[in-house]
Amino acid sequence: MIPIKDYPGPRRSFPWVMLTILVVNVLVFIFELGVGDANALDQLFLAAGVVPVEFTRGVLVGPPPPFNMPWITLFTSMFLHGGLLHIASNMLYLFIFGDNVEDRLGHLRFFVFYFVCGVVAGITHIVVNAGSSTPSVGASGAIAGVLAAYLRLFPHAQVRTLLFIGPFILVPRIAGAFLILFWFVTQFISGVTSLGASTDTSGGVAVWAHIGGFIAGLILVQVMAPRPKAPAIAY
């Protein structure tokens, strides 16, 4: 199921924070393509990606992280992606759902919300995969938080979806809540079944980062969403 357009209602502001994040991600990916050498790209991921053992054991696996501060990788990792499909799917979900969440939260709150969800996602990944020396990269955890906020703020929104059923291609409108909950359930099942495995990922995806980001989004949106103004009472 590939979302191509949502229908949450009118938007009041231009989503410049979401678009800036999207553009920076694309520019960083273009830089990755320019690296060319696979070994050099691996070294970039080790330096700027989240490597759990560097947090849990203080072991330096590859090149030193930026400014020799591993915690910075909780931010830099959000702008790195492992391939075209990885960044394309992430940026599509950010583009479809992020503008309306930014519109409802406001620009500054959305900026803080996005990065806090991403950091919580990274920390969740570290906790679940404490002994892993594999770098985790991608904006998926932060975007999972955006999906959770969208679910909470626009529970009745419809999403035009590209749907593949065998040889047939359909473009129906489906409930956004169904699409997002379906995504979360599949991530949760993958995460649970991967517990105890020797790798920190399931099918190449850091599913527990997604789950951590999603839960963080559900909690944060309750705190950060503006409350509707109470009607004035005449005396």
N, C-alpha and C positions, 0 to 999 in steps of 0.2 A: 504494500500500500504506500503510494507516494503522494503526499499532499501537494497540490498545485495552487490552491487559493482558498482563503477562509472568508467567512461571512459573520464577523462578530458584531457588526454595527458600525456606525460612522466613527472615524478617527479624528481627534481634535488637534493633533500636533504632528510635526514632521519627525520621524524617528532617526535623528541624526546620530545618536549614540549607538544604536543597533547597526546602522549602516557603516559607521566608523570602525566598529569592531569587525564587521564583515570584511571591509576593505583591507584592514590590517592583516587579517587572516590570509586573504588572497595574496597580498604582497609577500608575506612570509613564505607562503607555499611556492610562489614564483622564485623566491630566493633559494628554496630547497631544490627546485628543479635545476637551478644554475650550479649547485654544488657538484652535480654530475657523478662523481665517484661514490659508489655505494658505501665504501668504508668511511669516507669523510662524512657522509650523511649519518651513518651509525654513530660516529663520534659526536656529531651535533646533537643527536637524540640523547646520548648518554650525558652530555654536558648540560643541556637545557630541559630535558625531560625529567619526570619524577621517578627516581630510582629508590625504591623503599629501603634497601639496606643502608643507603647513605644517611637516612634519618634514624633507623632503628639500631644500627650497629656502628655508625660513624665510619663506614668503609667507603673509600673512594673507588668507584668501579671504573670510570673512564676519565676523560678530561675534567678538570675542576669546574664546578658550576659557576655561573656569573658572579663576580666579586667574591668567590670562594664561600658563598652563602647558599647552602642547599635549599633553604626555604623559598628563595627567589624562584626556584624551578616550579613551585606551585602556581606561579603566574606565567612564566615563560612557556611552560608545557601546553598552556591553553591555546597557543598560537602556532603550534607545530602539528603537522598531520602526516600520517604514514602513507598516503597515496591519494590519487584523484578521487576515488569513490569515497574515501574517508572524509575529505574536506567538502566534497560536493553534497553529501548527505547532511553533514553538520550545518553547512551554510544555508541549505534549502530550508531546514527546520527553523533555523534562526530567522531567516527572511520571512517565512510564512507566519510564524507565531510571535517573534520578538517585537515587531512594531507595535502591536496592540498592547502588549504587556508594558512596554515603555510609555505608551500613551496613557495608560491607567496609573502607573507608578509615578511618572514624571521622569525627566532625564537623569537627574542626579541620583535619585533613588534606584532607578534601573541600572545605572552604572555600578553602584555599590552592590546591588542585588546580584548582578551577573557574576562579579568577581568573587563574592563571598560564596556563592553556590559552587563555583569552580574550585575554590580552595577547600571547601568541605568535601567535595568529590575527591580531590587529591589525597586528603587526609584519610578518608575512608579506604581508598585504594592502598595506602601505606599500612593501615591497621590490619586489613584482611590479608595482605601479601607481604608481611613483615620481613620475610626471608628472601624476597625476590631481588635479583640484580638486573631485571629487565626494565628498561625505561618505559614509562607510560606517557603518551602524548595525545593531544587532541582537545577540542572544545566541548566534547560530548557531555562531560559532567555539568558544566555551566549551562549548556543548552537544555539538559534534563531539568534543571531548576526552572528555566523559562517555561518549559512544557507544563510543569507542575503549577506554576503561577497562572498560566493560561487556563488550565483546567479549573482552577479556583475562581478566576475572575470572569471567565466566559463559559460557564457550564453548558449553555444551550447553543453555542455557536456551531454552525455547519461548516464542513470542509470539503471542497471539491477534491476528489482523490483519484489518482490513476491506479486502477486496480487490474491486476493480471490474474485471470482464472483460466488456466490451461492455454488454449490458443486464442482466447478472447481477451480483448482490452476494453475495459469499461471506465467511465469517468463519472461515477455517481457522487452525489452529495451524501456524506455520512456525518454522524455526530462527532464533533471534535473530541468530546469526552471519551467516546468509544475508541477512537484512534489512539489517543494518548494513553488511556488505561491499557489497551492492548499492547502498546509498546512497553509500558512499565511492567506488565505481568510477564512478558517474554524475557525482559531483562532480569527480573527477579528469579524466575525459574532457572535461567542460565547461571545466575550467580549462586544460587543454592546448590545446583548440581556440580558446580566447579569447586566448591569447598573441599579441601583436602587434596585437591589435584596438585601436581608438581609444578604447574605453570600458574602465572598470575592472571591469565586471561582465559576466556572461553570463546573459542572460535576467533581468536585474534582481537577480541574486544574486552576492555577492562570494565566488565559489567558492574562490579561493585562501586566503581566511581560514578556510573550512571545512577545507581540506586541512591548513593549518598547525596548526589546533587539534587535528585528528584525530591527526596525527603526534606532536604534543606530548603528547597523552593517552596514546598507546602507550608513549612513553618514560617519562613521569612515573609512570605506574601501576606500572611495574617498580621505581621507586625508592621510591615512597611506600606501596605496599601492605604491610601488616604480614606478616611472615614467620611461617609456622606454627611453633609451639614444638616443638623436638625432643623426642622421648620421653626420659624419664629412663632412665639406664642403671644397672642394679644391679651392684655389684661384690661 
